[in-house]
């Protein structure tokens, strides 16, 4: 950022992905295993399709995502699961798109975002580096995975009140409780785990890093909107193995613009 430029001028990219994954039923204890050795291996996402934009709004990106999902499952025989970070506008757009296309979509909030809120609350009750904070987060996360988000929200508020924390000291605890209550319809982890659905957006995190940060968020980079958008589209095309088809289309369009429409019957005159 140059001297004199205002902070917070970075534009947010809308990033989405569609992928296939084999259901892998598991329990809350499987998800929050105490050691890596005890973590159950889960199937890898296959046939990933990525999209990103700094120009188009969430409604357009969500529509594109549904187009790709519809292409894969035109008669809606498969289970559709939408993983989100809790953004209300995205959730509203997914609901509207699902209603328009008459497809049933299960919306699940990424459990990693829930953990971030829990950690924020934990530091309201524990000192920095206190190992008890990790145990507290583990217990509350386990309860949420068991479908007790409302109970956890109430417990967080109660603890802040019993400790008589002033408003500024309990702010993140209240924020976590509000988040759990507001997102409770999308925190049905018992159903998700029983059916073997994914509950974390690792694919999206990887897409954000690969499509956006690795190219647009490098030191010294300065991008205009159109240039950034073009780079995002090209990187998505390459990731989706669609670049060759796109390039053939691009060359055909270039020929049409510069040659075909300039000459009668599209025939370019040649020297005798």
N, C-alpha and C positions, 0 to 999 in steps of 0.2 A: 504494500500500500504506500503510495507516494505521500510526501509531506503535504498536509493540508486536506487530504482526503478524509471523508467521514468514515467512522467505523460502521460495521454491520452492513456493508454494501454488497456482500456476497449474495448471489441469488440462489435460492433453494431449487435443486433439481428434483423433479418427480421421477421416481424409479420404480419399475415394476418387473415382475418375472412370472412366468408360467412354467411349471415342470411336472413331471410324473414321478410318483414315488410309491413304493410298495408299502401297504399298511404294516405297522409294527407295534402291536399292542404292548403296553408296558404299565408299570405302576408308578406312583409318585416316588417311591423309594428307588426305583430304577433310574429316574431322572436325577434325583439328588443323592446319588451314591456317594459314600464318604471318600472313596478313592477312585482313581481313574481305572484301576484294574477291575473294579466292580461295575463300571458303567457298561450297560448293554450296548453292543454295536447296533447302529440303526442303518437301514438301507440308505444308499446315496440317491440324491435327486438325479433323475435322468431326463434327457431331451429338454434341457433348459432353453428357454426363450426369454431374452431380456429386452427391455425398452427403457429409455430415459429421455427427458426433455427439460430444458430450462425455459422454453417458450410456451408450451402447451400447459393447460391447467389440469388439475387432478381428474376432472370429469372426462377429459379426452384420453388421458393415459389409462384410466380405469376401463373406458370403452375399448381401447386397443387391447388391453389384457383379456377382456371378455371375448373379443373377436378371436383371439388365438385359442382360448379355451373352447370356444364354440367350434372352431375348426377341428380340434382334437376329439371333441365329444358332441357331435351335432344333434344327437337324439337324447342327450342328457341321461345316459345310462350309468355314468360314473359319479362318485362322490366329489363334489367341488368344495374345497376348503380355502377360505381367504384369510391369510395371516396378515395382521395389521399391527401398527405400533400404538394404536389407540386414538389416532387423529379422527375427530368426529366427522369432518367433512369427507374424508376417505370412506368412512363407514357408511355415511349417508349415500354416497355415490355408488358404492357396492350394492347396497340394498335396492336403490332405484334401478340399477342396471339389471340386477337379478330379477326384479319384478317385471321389467320391460321384456326380458328374454324368457320369462317363465321358467326359471331354473332355480332349484333350491341350493343355496350356498350357506355353509356353516362358517361364521365369522369367529375367529379366535385371535385374542390379543397375544402378541409375542411375550412369552414368559420372561424373557430377558429384560424387557421394559418394566415389568412388574418388580423384578429383583432390584432394579435401579431405584425405584420408589421406596422399596423396603430398606435399602441401604441408607437412603436419605433419612428415613425415620430412625434407623438404628443409631445414627450419630446424634440424635436428640437425646438418647437415653444412655449412651456410653461414651467414654473418652476415646480419643483417637488411639488406634492400635490396640484397643482392649479386645482380647480374644473372645470375650463374651458376646461381642457384637455379632461375630460370625455365627455363633450358635443360635442367637436370637433370630437372625435372618433365616437360618436354616429351618428353624421350627415354624416360623410364620409362612415361609415359602411352601413347606410341606403341607401345612393346613390349607393353603390356597389351592394347591394341586389336588387336595382331597375335596374341593368344592366349598370351602368355608371362608370365602373372601369377605362376606358380611361380618362374620364373627371376628375375623382378624382386624377389620377396620374398626370395629367397636373396641377391641382390646387395645389397639394403638391409641385411640382417643382417651380411653380410660387411664392408661399408663401415664400419658402426658398430664392428665388432670391430677392424678394421685401424686405425681412428682411436683405438682404446682409449678410447672414450667411457664414462664412468661410467654406472651404471644409470639415474640420474635424467636424464642428458643424452641418452640413447638411447631413452627411454621411447616417444616418438612414432614413432620409426623401427621399434621392435619392434611397436608397435600397428599400424602400417601393414602390416608383413609378416604379422602374424597375420590381419589383415582379408583380405588378398589370398589367403592360403592357405585360410582358412575359407570364403570366398565363391567360391572358384575354380569350383565347378560352375555358378555363375550369372554368370560373367565370360566367357562364350563369345561375345565380340564379333565374331570372324571370321564366325561363322554369322549373327549378327544383322545385321551390315553387308552381307554377301553377299545376304541375303534382303530387305534393305531395311526392317528393323524399326527402330522408335525405340529409342534407348539412353539417353535422358534424360527425366526426369519434369517437363518444363516445364509441362505441363498441371496437374499436381498442385500445383506451386509457385504457379501462378496461382490455383488453387482455394483454397489455404490463405490467400492474400492477400485474395482477394475474399470468400470465405465467412466467414473467421474474423477475420483481423487488421483489416480495414477497419472492422469493426463491434464486435468483442468486445475488441480489444486497443488501444483508444484511451485516451488519457490521462484518468484520473479515473473510468473505467468500473468498476463493481462489479456482478457478475452472480451470481445464484444458478444452480444447475445447471438447474433446469426452465426458467427464463427464457432462459438461454443456448441450451439445446437447442431451444426454440421458435423463437428467432431463426435458428439454423442451418437448421432445417427450412424455414422460410419463405424464406430467401435461396436455398436449394437449389431450392425449387419455382419461384421466379421465374427463376432461371438456366436451369432445364430447360424453361421455357415451360409449366409444368404448373399455374401458380397459378389460372387461371380454372377449370380442371376441379376443382381442389381446393376452390375457393370455392363452386362449385355443390354439391359433395358436402357441404361444411360447412353450408350453408344448409338442405339437405335433412335433414341429421341434426338440426339445431336445431329444425326444424319437427316432426320425429318426436318428439323428446324433450319439447318444450313444448306440442305441440298434438295430433298424431295419436294418441298412445297414451293421452291423457287423455279422449278422447271416443269414444263408440260409433261403430264403423265409420269412425273417423277424420273424422267430420263435425263441424265446429265449429258449435254452435248460434248462430243469429243472431236479433236482435230481430224480432218480427213487424211 
